[in-house]
């Protein structure tokens, strides 16, 4: 008797599926379950068949499950009953039902029938029964479920965009010149004579005419570019870490990409994701869209600056670990292996050396794995410029008189050296903002508070504001604006205190 727990042999499954699929109600039944016919399980075939007695009988016939071997559609007769002897039912061996058709056993053995004994003839009939039945049933439809890897097709609009990107001008290597030709210097150091490759053919940043580089550190960075070596720039905020690689790219004609890391940065931002094509969901399927990192890796000569890497979560840092390796490649979810184009270099600019923030200045930074840090062959500790160079940069950016710029740079350098100010940052960016506010007509004290000291803890703020007042706050406006300092008349002192100390009385 057919039940939901009946086992369907593999050999019988195609015939049972054919019976079920031929039923008019089968397609709505399986579709309602969110499947196609080829995905139907044995239990679903049986569940459907049990709803229809005629179909159930056909399947029982295929599986030889007719009650006590009786014909499915015929009357029960005593001849079909098993032999009962000594209250024991002799099992009846199931026989594959013979399906009538063009092939008959008698016709097959007719030429040798006269040589066959009844016993041999019976054995042959039993042995060939299944073969003859299968031959009479004709071809059987076979459905095979094959799992294939999902293929993301590129929609026409996206394909055009990819083609346009491929056809866009790409950077290519040009001539090589000595480092000192880029940054003139009379120093006799040999590394200033190292050759640096210029690139052409692609858009690169415009050089900052006011940038004042540290030539030693810049030579380390540019010679690393020549070797294709990754570089890690570590130092305090405002020391010029982000500016250095951008200026290096500008001076050598390389394209430049800045990727800023945050706590919320995810892998899709860097690698990419599947999105809707240019034609919209109705007109084009899903397409792969490169993330910022993969897009940059495809462009020759690209300088990829990864800013504040230690703010990124470990999963994002792991991606940088992969692409910064020796093979400089990454396998996309689509299966495509993306290898960095010729001349691509990776630069990290971070407040730490990858070991975390020990001083508490840069909250939220994570400790990077040793393996990640070791992927960067050169580490440059970028500190603030000297007071002289900082004054030059300040004058370049604000056009303030050099005496005023030098006065401010010396004051800031003095403050940075104080042990009580070790936990604060005073950057060139803040100094520029301060000078510009004074140039806008604000009192220097108000400008200093708004641009510099207001960001500091109370103790450090009180220290630097007091020093600012004592040093030059009352006269800085005239220095910045180039106006003469007004001279107030001096009134004679006739106080008792002045006379007691022998002060000259005017």
SVG drawing of the C-alpha trace seen along z (x, -y; Angstrom):
<svg xmlns="http://www.w3.org/2000/svg" viewBox="-14 -114 92 143">
<polyline fill="none" stroke="black" stroke-width="0.4" points="0.0,0.0 1.3,-3.4 2.1,-5.8 4.1,-8.9 6.9,-6.8 7.1,-4.5 10.7,-4.3 11.0,-5.0 13.8,-3.0 16.1,-5.0 15.1,-2.8 11.4,-3.5 11.7,-7.3 11.6,-8.3 8.5,-6.4 6.7,-7.7 7.7,-11.3 6.3,-10.8 3.0,-9.6 2.8,-12.5 3.8,-15.2 1.2,-13.9 -1.6,-14.8 -3.3,-18.1 -3.1,-19.3 0.6,-18.6 2.0,-21.9 -0.2,-24.2 0.6,-21.9 4.4,-22.2 4.3,-25.9 2.5,-26.8 5.5,-25.5 7.8,-27.8 9.5,-25.1 9.7,-23.7 8.9,-20.2 12.6,-19.1 13.0,-20.2 10.3,-18.0 11.3,-15.6 10.1,-12.0 7.8,-13.0 6.1,-15.6 5.5,-13.1 3.9,-10.7 1.9,-13.4 0.4,-14.5 -0.3,-11.0 -2.2,-10.1 -4.7,-12.8 -5.9,-10.9 -6.8,-7.1 -6.2,-6.3 -2.7,-7.8 -2.1,-6.1 -3.0,-2.8 -0.7,-3.4 2.2,-4.1 1.4,-1.0 1.4,1.0 4.9,-0.3 6.2,0.4 4.4,3.8 2.4,2.6 -1.0,3.9 -2.7,5.6 -1.6,9.2 -0.4,9.0 -3.9,8.5 -4.4,6.6 -5.0,2.9 -8.1,2.5 -9.3,6.2 -11.4,8.2 -9.8,10.1 -9.8,13.8 -8.7,16.8 -6.2,17.6 -4.3,14.5 -4.2,15.2 -1.0,16.5 -0.9,20.2 -1.8,20.8 -0.2,23.8 0.0,24.4 -1.3,20.9 1.8,19.5 1.7,17.1 4.2,17.9 5.8,14.7 5.2,14.0 8.2,12.6 7.4,9.3 7.5,9.5 8.0,6.5 4.7,5.9 5.0,6.5 3.9,3.6 2.5,4.7 4.0,3.3 5.9,4.2 8.3,6.4 6.9,9.8 8.8,12.6 7.2,15.3 8.3,13.4 11.8,12.9 12.4,16.6 10.3,18.0 13.4,19.0 14.8,21.1 11.7,22.0 11.8,25.6 15.2,26.1 14.0,24.7 12.8,26.8 9.9,25.4 12.2,24.6 14.7,22.7 11.9,20.9 10.5,19.8 13.8,18.6 14.4,16.6 11.0,15.1 11.7,13.9 15.1,12.6 14.0,10.7 10.7,9.4 12.2,6.2 14.1,5.6 11.1,6.2 8.9,4.0 11.4,1.1 11.7,1.4 7.9,1.3 7.6,-1.9 9.6,-3.9 12.0,-6.8 11.8,-8.2 12.2,-11.9 15.0,-12.4 15.4,-15.6 18.7,-16.5 19.2,-19.3 22.6,-20.8 23.9,-23.5 26.0,-26.0 27.9,-29.0 25.9,-32.2 27.1,-34.3 26.5,-38.1 25.9,-39.4 26.9,-42.9 24.0,-44.9 24.4,-46.9 24.7,-50.3 27.3,-48.9 29.2,-47.2 29.4,-50.5 30.7,-52.2 33.3,-49.4 34.3,-49.8 34.6,-53.6 36.8,-53.1 39.0,-50.7 39.3,-53.1 40.1,-56.0 43.7,-57.3 45.9,-55.3 49.1,-56.4 52.3,-55.1 55.9,-55.4 57.9,-58.2 61.5,-59.3 63.5,-59.0 65.1,-61.9 67.1,-62.3 65.2,-63.1 67.1,-66.4 65.6,-67.5 62.2,-67.3 63.3,-68.9 66.4,-71.0 68.9,-70.8 72.6,-71.3 73.0,-68.5 75.5,-65.9 73.5,-62.9 73.6,-60.0 69.9,-59.2 69.0,-62.6 70.6,-61.3 68.3,-58.3 66.3,-58.1 62.5,-58.7 60.1,-57.7 57.8,-60.4 54.4,-59.2 52.2,-60.7 48.8,-60.0 46.5,-60.2 45.0,-62.9 47.1,-63.5 46.7,-66.1 48.0,-69.6 51.2,-70.3 50.7,-72.6 53.1,-75.6 53.1,-76.4 54.0,-72.9 57.3,-72.7 58.5,-69.1 60.9,-67.3 63.4,-66.3 64.8,-63.3 61.3,-61.8 60.1,-62.6 63.2,-60.8 62.3,-57.7 58.8,-57.7 59.6,-58.3 62.4,-55.6 59.8,-53.2 57.5,-54.0 60.3,-53.0 60.6,-49.6 56.8,-49.1 57.2,-49.0 54.3,-49.8 54.9,-52.6 53.4,-53.4 53.4,-57.0 52.9,-57.4 52.8,-60.7 50.6,-63.2 47.6,-64.8 48.4,-67.8 52.0,-66.8 51.5,-66.4 51.1,-62.6 48.3,-62.9 49.9,-65.7 53.2,-63.9 51.9,-61.1 49.6,-63.4 52.4,-65.8 54.6,-62.9 51.9,-61.8 51.5,-65.4 55.2,-65.9 55.6,-62.6 52.4,-62.7 50.8,-59.6 47.0,-59.3 46.0,-59.5 43.2,-58.0 42.4,-58.8 40.4,-56.2 39.4,-57.5 38.8,-54.8 36.2,-55.0 34.7,-52.7 31.7,-52.2 33.8,-51.4 32.6,-48.0 34.1,-45.6 31.6,-46.6 33.0,-50.1 36.4,-48.8 35.7,-45.7 32.3,-46.4 29.0,-44.7 26.2,-43.5 23.9,-46.3 21.2,-47.2 22.4,-48.0 22.2,-51.3 18.9,-50.5 17.1,-49.9 15.8,-46.7 13.2,-46.3 15.5,-46.7 18.8,-45.2 19.8,-42.6 22.3,-42.8 25.8,-43.9 29.0,-44.0 30.1,-47.4 33.8,-47.9 34.5,-49.5 37.0,-52.3 40.0,-50.0 39.4,-47.7 38.7,-50.5 42.0,-52.2 43.9,-48.9 42.9,-48.6 44.7,-51.9 48.4,-51.9 50.7,-54.1 48.0,-54.7 49.0,-56.0 46.4,-54.6 46.5,-56.5 44.7,-54.6 44.0,-57.3 43.6,-56.3 43.7,-52.6 43.6,-51.7 40.1,-53.2 38.8,-50.5 37.3,-47.2 39.4,-44.0 37.5,-42.7 38.4,-45.8 42.0,-45.7 42.1,-42.0 41.4,-43.2 44.3,-45.6 46.4,-42.7 45.5,-40.7 46.0,-43.4 49.3,-44.6 50.8,-41.1 53.5,-40.0 50.9,-39.0 49.0,-42.3 45.7,-40.8 42.2,-40.0 39.6,-37.6 36.1,-39.2 32.9,-37.3 32.3,-36.9 35.4,-34.8 37.4,-37.4 41.0,-37.8 42.0,-41.4 45.8,-42.1 47.1,-45.5 48.1,-47.3 51.7,-48.3 53.1,-50.8 50.3,-50.7 51.6,-51.6 49.9,-51.5 50.5,-54.1 49.0,-54.1 48.8,-57.4 48.0,-56.8 48.4,-58.4 49.9,-55.2 52.4,-52.6 49.8,-50.0 50.3,-49.3 47.3,-51.2 46.9,-54.5 48.9,-54.5 48.6,-58.2 44.8,-58.6 45.0,-61.2 43.4,-59.1 40.3,-57.4 38.8,-54.5 42.0,-53.2 42.6,-49.5 45.7,-47.4 46.7,-46.1 48.1,-42.6 51.8,-42.2 51.3,-40.5 49.5,-43.7 52.1,-46.1 54.9,-43.9 53.3,-44.2 54.6,-47.8 58.3,-47.6 59.0,-51.2 57.7,-53.1 58.3,-56.8 57.7,-58.7 56.4,-62.0 56.7,-64.8 56.0,-68.5 58.2,-70.6 61.0,-72.6 60.0,-76.1 61.8,-77.6 60.1,-75.3 56.8,-75.7 57.1,-79.5 57.8,-79.3 54.8,-77.1 52.7,-79.4 53.8,-82.4 53.2,-80.6 49.6,-79.6 48.5,-82.9 50.8,-85.5 51.4,-87.0 54.7,-88.8 57.6,-86.4 58.4,-88.0 54.8,-87.3 54.9,-83.7 58.3,-83.0 57.0,-84.5 54.0,-82.2 56.0,-79.1 58.6,-79.7 55.8,-80.1 54.1,-76.9 57.4,-75.0 58.1,-76.2 54.6,-75.1 55.1,-71.6 58.2,-71.1 56.5,-71.7 55.9,-68.5 52.5,-69.8 51.5,-70.2 52.5,-66.6 48.9,-65.5 47.7,-68.1 48.1,-68.7 48.9,-72.0 49.0,-71.5 50.0,-73.7 46.4,-73.6 45.3,-75.3 48.0,-77.9 46.9,-78.8 43.3,-79.1 44.5,-81.4 46.4,-83.8 43.5,-83.9 41.1,-84.9 43.4,-87.7 43.6,-88.8 39.8,-89.0 40.0,-91.6 39.4,-89.6 41.4,-90.2 44.3,-87.8 43.1,-86.4 39.6,-85.6 41.2,-84.0 43.6,-81.9 40.8,-80.6 38.5,-79.8 41.2,-78.0 43.7,-76.6 43.1,-76.5 39.4,-75.7 40.1,-72.1 42.4,-71.4 41.6,-70.1 41.2,-72.8 44.7,-72.6 46.5,-72.7 44.2,-75.4 44.9,-77.7 48.7,-77.1 48.8,-78.0 46.4,-81.0 48.5,-82.5 51.7,-82.0 50.0,-83.5 49.0,-86.6 52.5,-87.0 54.3,-86.4 52.6,-88.4 48.9,-88.4 48.5,-92.1 50.8,-92.9 50.2,-90.1 47.5,-91.9 49.9,-94.6 52.5,-92.0 50.1,-90.0 48.6,-93.0 51.8,-94.9 50.6,-98.0 52.7,-100.0 52.0,-99.3 50.3,-102.2 52.4,-103.8 50.4,-104.8 51.6,-107.8 53.4,-107.0 51.9,-108.7 54.3,-109.7 54.3,-107.4 53.8,-109.3 52.7,-106.4 54.2,-105.7 55.3,-102.3 57.2,-103.8 59.0,-106.3 59.7,-103.7 61.6,-101.5 63.5,-104.4 61.7,-104.4 62.3,-107.5 59.4,-109.9 58.5,-111.5"/>
</svg>
